[in-house]
Amino acid sequence: MKKPLKKTSPHSRQRKYVLRLYVSRSTLKSQLAIKNMKRLCQEHLKGRYDLEVIDIHKQPHLARDEQIVAVPTLIKRLPLPLRRLVGDMSDLNKVLFGLDLRTISTNCL
């Protein structure tokens, strides 16, 4: 008999997350992404994260090095695998799934 999939990955509770959020602070979408990511990190990662917000206008070399073509873009550097999410991060389920904090439920299949 198969066990139902858990909402949270079993290893995600111990891992440290290293996140970079590339934004253009002059846009409402970027401001919303910052707000959403700060809230998500506080609620779901509770002290196990390093969130760096990078304004592409102030540090264009970092955006160029990471080949950022759209903002806001979130890059999960650790834990591996590296992941990129684009948008205002308002869809909590998609962001949690992209960060490996939630698995697909059997209801979605």
Contact map, one row per residue, 1 for C-alpha under 8 A:
1110000000000000000000000000000000000000000000000000000000000000000000000000000000000000000000000000000000000
1111000000000000000000000000000000000000000000000000000000000000000000000000000000000000000000000000000000000
1111100000000000000000000000000000000000000000000000000000000000000000000000000000000000000000000000000000000
0111110000000000000000000000000000000000000000000000000000000000000000000000000000000000000000000000000011000
0011111000000000000000000000000000000000000000000000000000000000000000000000000000000000000000000000001111000
0001111110000000000000000000000000000000000000000000000000000000000000000000000000000000000000000000011010000
0000111110000000000000000000000000000000000000000000000000000000000000000000000000000000000000000000111110000
0000011111010000000000000000000000000000000000000000000000000000000000000000000000000000000000000001111000000
0000011111111000000000000000000000000000000000000000000000000000000000000000000000000000000000000001111000000
0000000111111000000000000000000000000000000000000000000000000000000000000000000000000000000000000000000000000
0000000011111110000000000000000000000000000000000000000000000000000000000000000000000000000000000000000000000
0000000111111110000000000000000000000000000000000000000000000000000000000000000000000000000000000001100000000
0000000011111110000000000000000000000000000010000000000000000000000000000000000000000000000000000000000000000
0000000000111111000000000000000000000000000000010000000000000000000000000000000000000000000000000000000000000
0000000000111111100000000000000000000000000000010000000000000000000000000000001000000000000000000000000000000
0000000000000111110000000000000000000000000000011100000000000000000000000000011000000000000000000000000000000
0000000000000011111000000000000000000000000010011100000000000000000000000001111000000000000000000000000000000
0000000000000001111100000000000000000000000000001110000000000000000000000001111000000000000000000000000000000
0000000000000000111110000000000000000000000000001111000000000000000000000111110000000000000000000000000000000
0000000000000000011111000000000000000000000000000011110000000000000000000111100000000000000000000000000000000
0000000000000000001111100000000001000000000000000011110000000000000000011110000000000000000000000000000000000
0000000000000000000111110000000000000000000000000000111100000010000100111100000000000000000000000000000000000
0000000000000000000011111000011000000000000000000000111100000000000000111000000000000000000000000000000000000
0000000000000000000001111110010000000000000000000000001110000000000000110000000000000000000000000000000000000
0000000000000000000000111111011000000000000000000000001000000000000000000000000000000000000000000000000000000
0000000000000000000000011111011000000000000000000000000000000000000000000000000000000000000000000000000000000
0000000000000000000000011111111000000000000000000000000000000000000000000000000000000000000000000000000000000
0000000000000000000000001111111100000000000000000000000000000000000000000000000000000000000000000000000000000
0000000000000000000000000011111110000000000000000000000000000000000000010000000000000011000000000000000000000
0000000000000000000000111111111111000000000000000000000000000000000000110000000000000001000000000000000000000
0000000000000000000000101111111111100000000000000000000000000000000000000000000000000000000000000000000000000
0000000000000000000000000001111111110000000000000000000000000000000000000000000000000001110000000000000000000
0000000000000000000000000000111111111000000000000000000000000000000000010000000000000011110000000000000000000
0000000000000000000010000000011111111100000000000000100000000000000000000000000000000001000000000000000000000
0000000000000000000000000000001111111110000000000000000000000000000000000000000000000000000000000000000000000
0000000000000000000000000000000111111111000000000000000000000000000000000000000000000001110000000000000000000
0000000000000000000000000000000011111111100000000000000000000000000000000000000000000000100000000000000000000
0000000000000000000000000000000001111111110000000010000000000000000000000000000000000000000000000000000000000
0000000000000000000000000000000000111111111000000000000000000000000000000000000000000000000000000000000000000
0000000000000000000000000000000000011111111110000000000000000000000000000000000000000000000100000000000000000
0000000000000000000000000000000000001111111111001000000000000000000000000000000000000000000000000000000000000
0000000000000000000000000000000000000111111111100000000000000000000000000000000000000000000000000000000000000
0000000000000000000000000000000000000011111111000000000000000000000000000000000000000000000000000000000000000
0000000000000000000000000000000000000001111111000000000000000000000000000000000000000000000000000000000000000
0000000000001000100000000000000000000001111111111000000000000000000000000000000000000000000000000000000000000
0000000000000000000000000000000000000000111111111000000000000000000000000000000000000000000000000000000000000
0000000000000000000000000000000000000000010011111000000000000000000000000000000000000000000000000000000000000
0000000000000111100000000000000000000000000011111100000000000000000000000000000000000000000000000000000000000
0000000000000001111000000000000000000000100011111110000000000000000000000000000000000000000000000000000000000
0000000000000001111000000000000000000000000000011111000000000000000000000000000000000000000000000000000000000
0000000000000000011110000000000000000100000000001111100000000000000000000000000000000000000000000000000000000
0000000000000000001110000000000000000000000000000111110000000000000000000000000000000000000000000000000000000
0000000000000000000111100000000001000000000000000011111000000000000000000000000000000000000000000000000000000
0000000000000000000111100000000000000000000000000001111101100000000000000000000000000000000000000000000000000
0000000000000000000001111000000000000000000000000000111111110000000000000000000000000000000000000000000000000
0000000000000000000001110000000000000000000000000000011111110110000000000000000000000000000000000000000000000
0000000000000000000000010000000000000000000000000000001111110000000000000000000000000000000000000000000000000
0000000000000000000000000000000000000000000000000000011111110000000000000000000000000000000000000000000000000
0000000000000000000000000000000000000000000000000000011111111110000000000000000000000000000000000000000000000
0000000000000000000000000000000000000000000000000000001111111111000000000000000000000000000000000000000000000
0000000000000000000000000000000000000000000000000000000000111111100000000000000000000000000000000000000000000
0000000000000000000000000000000000000000000000000000000100111111110000000000000000000000000000000000000000000
0000000000000000000001000000000000000000000000000000000100111111111100000000000000000000000000000000000000000
0000000000000000000000000000000000000000000000000000000000011111111100000000000000000000000000000000000000000
0000000000000000000000000000000000000000000000000000000000001111111100000000000000000000000000000000000000000
0000000000000000000000000000000000000000000000000000000000000111111100000000000000000000000000000000000000000
0000000000000000000000000000000000000000000000000000000000000011111110000000000000000000000000000000000000000
0000000000000000000001000000000000000000000000000000000000000011111111101000000000000000000000000000000000000
0000000000000000000000000000000000000000000000000000000000000000001111100000000000000000000000000000000000000
0000000000000000000000000000000000000000000000000000000000000000000111111000000000000100000000000000000000000
0000000000000000000001110000010000000000000000000000000000000000000111111000000000000110000000000000000000000
0000000000000000000011110000110010000000000000000000000000000000000001111100000000000111000000000000000000000
0000000000000000000011100000000000000000000000000000000000000000000101111110000000011110000000000000000000000
0000000000000000001111000000000000000000000000000000000000000000000000011111000000011100000000000000000000000
0000000000000000001110000000000000000000000000000000000000000000000000001111100001111000000000000000000000000
0000000000000000111100000000000000000000000000000000000000000000000000000111111101110000000000000010000000000
0000000000000000111100000000000000000000000000000000000000000000000000000011111111100000000000000000000000000
0000000000000001111000000000000000000000000000000000000000000000000000000001111111000000000000000000000000000
0000000000000011110000000000000000000000000000000000000000000000000000000001111111000000000000000000000000000
0000000000000000000000000000000000000000000000000000000000000000000000000001111111000000000000000000000000000
0000000000000000000000000000000000000000000000000000000000000000000000000000111111100000000000000000000000000
0000000000000000000000000000000000000000000000000000000000000000000000000011111111110000000000000000000000000
0000000000000000000000000000000000000000000000000000000000000000000000000011100011111000000000000110000000000
0000000000000000000000000000000000000000000000000000000000000000000000001111000001111100000000000100000000000
0000000000000000000000000000000000000000000000000000000000000000000000001110000000111110100000100100000000000
0000000000000000000000000000000000000000000000000000000000000000000001111100000000011111100000000000000000000
0000000000000000000000000000100010000000000000000000000000000000000000111000000000001111110000000000000000000
0000000000000000000000000000110111010000000000000000000000000000000000010000000000000111110000000000000000000
0000000000000000000000000000000110011000000000000000000000000000000000000000000000001111111100100000000000000
0000000000000000000000000000000110010000000000000000000000000000000000000000000000000011111100100000000000000
0000000000000000000000000000000000000000000000000000000000000000000000000000000000000000111111100000000000000
0000000000000000000000000000000000000001000000000000000000000000000000000000000000000000111111110000000000000
0000000000000000000000000000000000000000000000000000000000000000000000000000000000000000001111111000010000000
0000000000000000000000000000000000000000000000000000000000000000000000000000000000000000001111111100000000000
0000000000000000000000000000000000000000000000000000000000000000000000000000000000001000111111111110000000000
0000000000000000000000000000000000000000000000000000000000000000000000000000000000000000000111111111110000000
0000000000000000000000000000000000000000000000000000000000000000000000000000000000000000000011111111111100000
0000000000000000000000000000000000000000000000000000000000000000000000000000000000111000000001111111100000000
0000000000000000000000000000000000000000000000000000000000000000000000000001000000100000000000111111110000000
0000000110010000000000000000000000000000000000000000000000000000000000000000000000000000000000011111111000000
0000001110010000000000000000000000000000000000000000000000000000000000000000000000000000000000011111111000000
0000011110000000000000000000000000000000000000000000000000000000000000000000000000000000000010011011111100000
0000111110000000000000000000000000000000000000000000000000000000000000000000000000000000000000001001111110000
0000101000000000000000000000000000000000000000000000000000000000000000000000000000000000000000001000011111010
0001111000000000000000000000000000000000000000000000000000000000000000000000000000000000000000000000001111111
0001100000000000000000000000000000000000000000000000000000000000000000000000000000000000000000000000000111111
0000000000000000000000000000000000000000000000000000000000000000000000000000000000000000000000000000000011111
0000000000000000000000000000000000000000000000000000000000000000000000000000000000000000000000000000000111111
0000000000000000000000000000000000000000000000000000000000000000000000000000000000000000000000000000000011111
